Amino acid sequence: MKILVMNGSPTVASRTRGIAEYAEKVLKEQGIHVTFFDAGKNKLPLFTGDMSEREHEEVKRLTQLAEEAQGFFICTPEYHSGMSGALKNALDFLSGSHFKNKPAAIAAAAGGGKGGINALNNLRTVLRGLYALVLPDQFVADPLHFNDEQELVEELAVLRVKALVEQLTSLTSTVAFK
Ligand SMILES: Cc1cc2nc3c(=O)[nH]c(=O)nc-3n(C[C@H](O)[C@H](O)[C@H](O)COP(=O)(O)O)c2cc1C
């Protein structure tokens, strides 16, 4: 089973990356083949629809990883009540052929309180447009769930990510190997 983990945050010291890296760790511990796309490090051009963008190294890498993946763990920060522009830009380089009938778990890093839900509703809508099978469950992390190195450390938060990974791998094995 191959799972693509995506960090949708463009920031350098990113809590969203902390969630993505924790999910990557849990998946690897289960012996799953994990690939990783990081919107803050694997810098994509701005999508304009120009065919020359398809030759960009990071665009080629992202489309290949998405093509090969059987499931996705997608993480976004909540910025102004939506997903990050960086993640939306990355998804605009992909299409339904990359996601159709493939499970996706979604998670967000937010500012606290009730933050994160709008970003995940937004991401869920976009992934429906891409025909992904988005899990009903989802996860939001608040700043207090991280240590100073932006690692996800809070006890209940890590359990929630483990549970989400479990649901993702269970559905992916059902769908991909039926
Ligand atoms: C431009 C901007 C807009 C934000 N808007 C929201 C918001 O609407 N809701 C929220 O809960 N947090 C909001 N935040 C806080 C971020 O979600 C929070 O800092 C999160 O950790 C960002 O993820 P990152 O660390 O990966 O960049 C915003 C932060 C920034 C920089």
Ligand as a Chemical Component Dictionary entry (heavy atoms), coordinates in Angstrom:
data_LIG
# 
_chem_comp.id                   LIG 
_chem_comp.type                 NON-POLYMER 
_chem_comp.pdbx_formal_charge   0 
_chem_comp.three_letter_code    LIG 
# 
loop_
_chem_comp_atom.comp_id 
_chem_comp_atom.atom_id 
_chem_comp_atom.alt_atom_id 
_chem_comp_atom.type_symbol 
_chem_comp_atom.charge 
_chem_comp_atom.model_Cartn_x 
_chem_comp_atom.model_Cartn_y 
_chem_comp_atom.model_Cartn_z 
_chem_comp_atom.pdbx_ordinal 
LIG C1  C1  C 0 -2.820 34.490 7.345  1  
LIG C2  C2  C 0 -3.316 33.675 8.513  2  
LIG C3  C3  C 0 -4.669 33.467 8.680  3  
LIG C4  C4  C 0 -5.142 32.686 9.722  4  
LIG N1  N1  N 0 -6.486 32.458 9.833  5  
LIG C5  C5  C 0 -6.935 31.607 10.781 6  
LIG C6  C6  C 0 -8.317 31.258 10.841 7  
LIG O1  O1  O 0 -9.135 31.712 10.064 8  
LIG N2  N2  N 0 -8.697 30.369 11.791 9  
LIG C7  C7  C 0 -7.806 29.818 12.690 10 
LIG O2  O2  O 0 -8.209 29.012 13.533 11 
LIG N3  N3  N 0 -6.497 30.139 12.650 12 
LIG C8  C8  C 0 -6.036 30.995 11.719 13 
LIG N4  N4  N 0 -4.697 31.283 11.647 14 
LIG C9  C9  C 0 -3.765 30.607 12.573 15 
LIG C10 C10 C 0 -3.153 29.388 11.887 16 
LIG O3  O3  O 0 -4.133 28.462 11.462 17 
LIG C11 C11 C 0 -2.179 28.667 12.816 18 
LIG O4  O4  O 0 -1.127 29.565 13.147 19 
LIG C12 C12 C 0 -1.591 27.410 12.182 20 
LIG O5  O5  O 0 -0.623 26.866 13.041 21 
LIG C13 C13 C 0 -0.979 27.723 10.833 22 
LIG O6  O6  O 0 -0.358 26.574 10.302 23 
LIG P1  P1  P 0 1.207  26.564 9.995  24 
LIG O7  O7  O 0 1.880  26.636 11.347 25 
LIG O8  O8  O 0 1.449  25.284 9.291  26 
LIG O9  O9  O 0 1.489  27.769 9.144  27 
LIG C14 C14 C 0 -4.223 32.101 10.633 28 
LIG C15 C15 C 0 -2.840 32.340 10.462 29 
LIG C16 C16 C 0 -2.392 33.094 9.409  30 
LIG C17 C17 C 0 -0.902 33.310 9.226  31 
# 
loop_
_chem_comp_bond.comp_id 
_chem_comp_bond.atom_id_1 
_chem_comp_bond.atom_id_2 
_chem_comp_bond.value_order 
_chem_comp_bond.pdbx_ordinal 
LIG C1  C2  SING 1  
LIG C2  C3  SING 2  
LIG C2  C16 DOUB 3  
LIG C3  C4  DOUB 4  
LIG C4  N1  SING 5  
LIG C4  C14 SING 6  
LIG N1  C5  DOUB 7  
LIG C5  C6  SING 8  
LIG C5  C8  SING 9  
LIG C6  O1  DOUB 10 
LIG C6  N2  SING 11 
LIG N2  C7  SING 12 
LIG C7  O2  DOUB 13 
LIG C7  N3  SING 14 
LIG N3  C8  DOUB 15 
LIG C8  N4  SING 16 
LIG N4  C9  SING 17 
LIG N4  C14 SING 18 
LIG C9  C10 SING 19 
LIG C10 O3  SING 20 
LIG C10 C11 SING 21 
LIG C11 O4  SING 22 
LIG C11 C12 SING 23 
LIG C12 O5  SING 24 
LIG C12 C13 SING 25 
LIG C13 O6  SING 26 
LIG O6  P1  SING 27 
LIG P1  O7  DOUB 28 
LIG P1  O8  SING 29 
LIG P1  O9  SING 30 
LIG C14 C15 DOUB 31 
LIG C15 C16 SING 32 
LIG C16 C17 SING 33 
# 
